[in-house]
Amino acid sequence: YAKIIWSIDSSIYKLTDNIDSVTVLNFIVGLLAFSFLYQALRKLWLTAYPAIGVAFLATVTTLFVEQLFTLREDSLSYGFLIIGISSLVLLLRSSNKPPYFLCLMTALVFLAGIKDSDVFIFLPLLAVSLYVVLKKKLYQLKSFKIAVGLGLLAAFVTLFNPYVTNIIRYGAVDYPYNQQSFTDRKST
């Protein structure tokens, strides 16, 4: 597993002196997902009360509720997926685009940093995001370039360890969970 969530959990644990820091993180991500989805639904077509209802039903799932009472982190991927898709909608519908692009980049970094199996969610969302950026010619904005730079720096800092570190040291992205290196996999 990537260490981005563990780093945040350990910071929360240090502040609260309580091992149940994953609950705090699940709650924060759920609240952020709700607020981003509510904003995106309002930008699309819904009035306030239906948007609240749809956002609530989409974010407060049985998985979310169950993981508020356990030490598991599986609902975080879903929360960051909602934040990423909502940020993409807001990026398309808003006049102030760079903040939403930075939110989208942050959601993608966290999504890639939770589990290596989330790459199947991360890559299509990244591809759609890059298509939107190129189609809307957002790369010409100076503030957009700053947002991209900050996003790439955050991605490098948070994803270098463990992904690149594991490839350099052990020849496998998901070492030690999969102890076969890339060369061992090719020979079998």
N, C-alpha and C positions, 0 to 999 in steps of 0.2 A: 504494500500500500504506500501511497505517497504520504509525505510527512506534513503536508500543508494543514490538514485537519488536526493532526496530532499537535502541531505547534500551537494552533489556536486553542485547542482543548487544554493544553498544559498552561497556557496563559490565563485562561478562565479559572482553572484549578488553583493557580497561584494567587489570584485575586480573591477567590471565594473560599479557599481551603476546603473544597468539597469535591469529591471524586466524580460527582454526577454532573460534570461540566458539559457532557454531550447533550444533555437535556436543554441546557441554556443555549447551546449552539443550534440545536434543532428548532427551538422556539424562535430564535432570532432570524434564522433563514426562512422559516415558515411565515413570519411576520413580513419580512422583506418580499417574499414571493407573493403574498397576498396584496401588498401595496403596489408592487410593479404590475401585477395582473389587473388590479382594479384600474390603474391609470391607463393601461393599454386598452382595456375594454371600453373605458370612457372615450378614448381617442377613436375607437372604431365605430361604435354605434349605440351602446347601451346608456341608458340614463343611470342616475346614481344608485337607486335601490336594486334594480336588477344586476348591475355591475357588482355591487357588494355581495349579492347572493351567489352569483356565478363564481366570483373570486373565492368566496368562502368554501363553496363546495369543491372547487378544484384544488385548493391548497390544504384544507383540513380533511385529509383522507384517513382511512383506517390505519394505513402505514404510519402516517404522521402522528396520529394519536397514540398508537402502540409504542412508537419509539420515543415519545416524550417520557415514558415511564421505564425505559430500558437504557442500556449503555451502548446502543447500536447507532450506526451512522448512515443507514441505507436511504433514509428519506432525504438526506442532504442532496443527493444527486438529482432527485425529482425537484427539489426546491430551486437548485441552481439552473435546472432546465427551464423551469417556469420563468425565472428571472431573465435568463438569456433570450428566450423567445419573446417575452414581454418587452425587453430592451430593444430587440430588433423591430418590433411593431412601433414602439415609440420613436425609434430612429427614423423610420419611414414617415411617420405622421407628424413629427414635431419640427418646429422651425429651428430650435436650438439642438443641433445634432451631436456635437462632440461629447457632452456629458452622458448621453445615452449610449454612445459608442464605447466610452470608457466603462460603463456599467456592463455592457455586453462582453467586452474583453475580460473584465474581472470575473464575470459569471463563467466564461469559457475556461479561464485559468483554474478556477476552483473546481469546475466540472472535471477537467483533466487531472486535477490534483487529488481527487478523492479516491478513485479506484482506477486501475489500469483497464478494467473492463468497460469503463465509461467512454473509452475512445470511440466506440460505435455510436455514441450519442454526440460526442464532441466533434468528430470530423464532419458529419453532414451539417451541423449547425455552423461550423466554421466555414464550410464551403458556401452556404447560403449567405452568410455575413459578408464574405469577400465578394460575392456576386453583387450584393446590394451596394457595397462601397464602390465597386467599379462602375456599376450601372448608373448610380446617382452622381458620380464624379466627386465624391466626398474627399478624395485624396488631395484635392486642390486647396482645401481650407487649411490655414495655418494652425488653428486650434485643433483640427483633426489630426494633423501631423504630431502635435504635442501629445494628444490622447493615444495615438498609436505608439509613440515612443515610450510613454509611461506603461502602456499595456504590455509591450514587448519586454521592458525591463522587469515588470512584475512577473511575467511568465518565466523569464530566465531565472530570476532569483528563486521563485517558488518551485519550479519544476526541474531544475538542474539536479537537485538532490531529492529524490533517489533515482530518477530515470537515467540521466546521463552517467551519474556515478556508478550505478549498477551495471551499465553497459561497459564502462571502462574497466571496472574492477573484476566483474564476474562474467561478462559477455551475455547477460540476459537482463531484460528490462525489469522483470518481476522477481528477481532473486531476492530473498532466499525462498520464496514460496514455490517457485518452479526452479529447481536446482540444476536443470539441464541448461547448458549454455546454447547459444545460437549454433555453434559448430556441432555440438552433440545432437541437436534436433535435426540437422541436415543429414547426419549419418544414419539416423534411425528410420 
